[in-house]
Amino acid sequence: MIPEIADYEVRRELIRGGMLRSVSQLDQLAASFTYLPLTTAAIRKAAEFWAQVRNRGLPTAGDPHLDCDAILAAQAATMNEPTAMVATTNALHISRFFPADHWLNIQP
């Protein structure tokens, strides 16, 4: 699955860098996988995650930032898949909210 927030993070940098061919490739990739859209439930769960880590003194981004890590983890959490895991290069931050590991360590 490709979470909508992950697509956003990659796409914004490709667009900013003028990499239109790469944007097209991202579109093709997204068409090949299930796309996990942002939902109200996921955004509300992300707000809970955001507050929880700040209250524990372990924020994953500065207070004024959107904190895509919390949103990504919330998207995964709201799937209600007990064996789900986020494949990422940022497992340290994501795992504060939801099971995560470096994408190279995860076997299909």
VOPAGU-2260 file (C-alpha; in pm, 1 decimal, decimal comma):
REM VOPAGU-2260
SITE   aa  ch    i         X         Y         Z
SITE  MET   A    0       0,0       0,0       0,0
SITE  ILE   A    1     109,0     353,3     -64,1
SITE  PRO   A    2     -11,5     592,7     207,3
SITE  GLU   A    3    -134,5     923,7      71,4
SITE  ILE   A    4      90,3    1116,9     310,9
SITE  ALA   A    5     398,4     930,7     180,1
SITE  ASP   A    6     299,8    1017,0    -177,3
SITE  TYR   A    7     264,5    1379,1     -66,8
SITE  GLU   A    8     611,5    1392,4      88,8
SITE  VAL   A    9     780,1    1247,1    -219,3
SITE  ARG   A   10     566,9    1434,7    -473,6
SITE  ARG   A   11     620,4    1778,9    -319,3
SITE  GLU   A   12     998,6    1745,1    -346,3
SITE  LEU   A   13     980,5    1615,0    -702,8
SITE  ILE   A   14     759,1    1906,0    -805,3
SITE  ARG   A   15     978,4    2156,9    -625,1
SITE  GLY   A   16    1281,6    2017,7    -804,5
SITE  GLY   A   17    1109,2    2031,9   -1143,6
SITE  MET   A   18    1140,6    1654,5   -1184,8
SITE  LEU   A   19     829,5    1605,8   -1396,9
SITE  ARG   A   20     942,2    1269,4   -1534,3
SITE  SER   A   21     979,7    1143,2   -1178,3
SITE  VAL   A   22     631,6    1273,9   -1092,0
SITE  SER   A   23     497,6    1071,4   -1383,3
SITE  GLN   A   24     684,0     763,9   -1256,3
SITE  LEU   A   25     535,9     819,1    -911,0
SITE  ASP   A   26     189,5     828,7   -1069,5
SITE  GLN   A   27     262,2     496,9   -1242,7
SITE  LEU   A   28     384,4     341,8    -919,3
SITE  ALA   A   29      74,1     456,9    -732,5
SITE  ALA   A   30    -144,7     302,2   -1003,3
SITE  SER   A   31      27,2     -33,5    -946,8
SITE  PHE   A   32     -42,9     -46,7    -573,3
SITE  THR   A   33    -334,9       4,6    -340,9
SITE  TYR   A   34    -347,8     370,8    -246,9
SITE  LEU   A   35    -428,6     438,2     119,5
SITE  PRO   A   36    -614,7     771,1     130,3
SITE  LEU   A   37    -615,5    1008,7     422,5
SITE  THR   A   38    -934,8     984,0     622,9
SITE  THR   A   39   -1088,4    1179,9     904,8
SITE  ALA   A   40   -1016,1     886,9    1136,8
SITE  ALA   A   41    -647,4     889,5    1038,9
SITE  ILE   A   42    -610,5    1264,6    1087,7
SITE  ARG   A   43    -777,0    1245,0    1428,2
SITE  LYS   A   44    -551,3     955,4    1530,2
SITE  ALA   A   45    -249,4    1155,3    1407,3
SITE  ALA   A   46    -350,4    1442,8    1636,5
SITE  GLU   A   47    -358,4    1197,7    1929,3
SITE  PHE   A   48     -15,7    1057,3    1835,4
SITE  TRP   A   49     125,8    1409,3    1793,7
SITE  ALA   A   50       7,7    1511,8    2141,0
SITE  GLN   A   51     118,3    1185,7    2306,8
SITE  VAL   A   52     481,2    1207,4    2194,7
SITE  ARG   A   53     504,9    1573,0    2288,0
SITE  ASN   A   54     364,2    1500,7    2632,6
SITE  ARG   A   55     633,7    1232,9    2672,9
SITE  GLY   A   56     904,2    1472,7    2550,9
SITE  LEU   A   57     970,7    1270,5    2232,7
SITE  PRO   A   58     843,1    1480,4    1941,5
SITE  THR   A   59     920,6    1365,1    1588,9
SITE  ALA   A   60     905,7    1719,0    1447,0
SITE  GLY   A   61     894,7    2074,5    1576,4
SITE  ASP   A   62     564,9    2194,8    1724,3
SITE  PRO   A   63     466,2    2412,2    1425,8
SITE  HIS   A   64     534,4    2131,2    1175,1
SITE  LEU   A   65     270,5    1908,0    1021,3
SITE  ASP   A   66     455,0    1592,6    1140,9
SITE  CYS   A   67     402,5    1352,0     854,1
SITE  ASP   A   68     545,8    1069,8    1068,2
SITE  ALA   A   69     244,7    1092,0    1300,2
SITE  ILE   A   70       8,4    1104,7    1002,5
SITE  LEU   A   71     173,5     805,8     833,0
SITE  ALA   A   72     157,4     600,9    1152,6
SITE  ALA   A   73    -205,4     700,0    1205,0
SITE  GLN   A   74    -292,3     591,0     852,1
SITE  ALA   A   75    -141,4     251,9     928,5
SITE  ALA   A   76    -311,6     230,5    1268,4
SITE  THR   A   77    -655,5     302,1    1127,4
SITE  MET   A   78    -625,1      12,8     881,8
SITE  ASN   A   79    -697,0    -224,4    1174,2
SITE  GLU   A   80    -450,3    -482,3    1039,9
SITE  PRO   A   81    -288,4    -655,9    1338,8
SITE  THR   A   82      21,1    -764,1    1143,6
SITE  ALA   A   83      72,5    -436,7     955,6
SITE  MET   A   84     411,2    -267,6     967,3
SITE  VAL   A   85     532,3      57,1     815,0
SITE  ALA   A   86     824,0      13,2     574,7
SITE  THR   A   87    1035,3     326,2     602,8
SITE  THR   A   88    1380,6     476,5     625,5
SITE  ASN   A   89    1268,7     650,0     944,7
SITE  ALA   A   90    1172,8     359,1    1170,4
SITE  LEU   A   91    1294,4     538,3    1484,9
SITE  HIS   A   92    1028,6     809,8    1460,7
SITE  ILE   A   93     745,8     600,2    1314,7
SITE  SER   A   94     786,5     322,7    1572,2
SITE  ARG   A   95     698,3     569,2    1848,9
SITE  PHE   A   96     344,1     536,1    1714,8
SITE  PHE   A   97     317,3     209,7    1522,3
SITE  PRO   A   98     534,8     -93,7    1436,9
SITE  ALA   A   99     792,4       8,8    1177,0
SITE  ASP   A  100    1120,7    -112,8    1034,8
SITE  HIS   A  101    1363,6     -11,4     763,5
SITE  TRP   A  102    1212,4    -117,0     432,6
SITE  LEU   A  103    1514,1    -336,5     351,0
SITE  ASN   A  104    1450,2    -548,8     664,0
SITE  ILE   A  105    1087,8    -629,8     581,3
SITE  GLN   A  106    1014,0    -950,2     394,3
SITE  PRO   A  107     689,3    -973,7     192,4
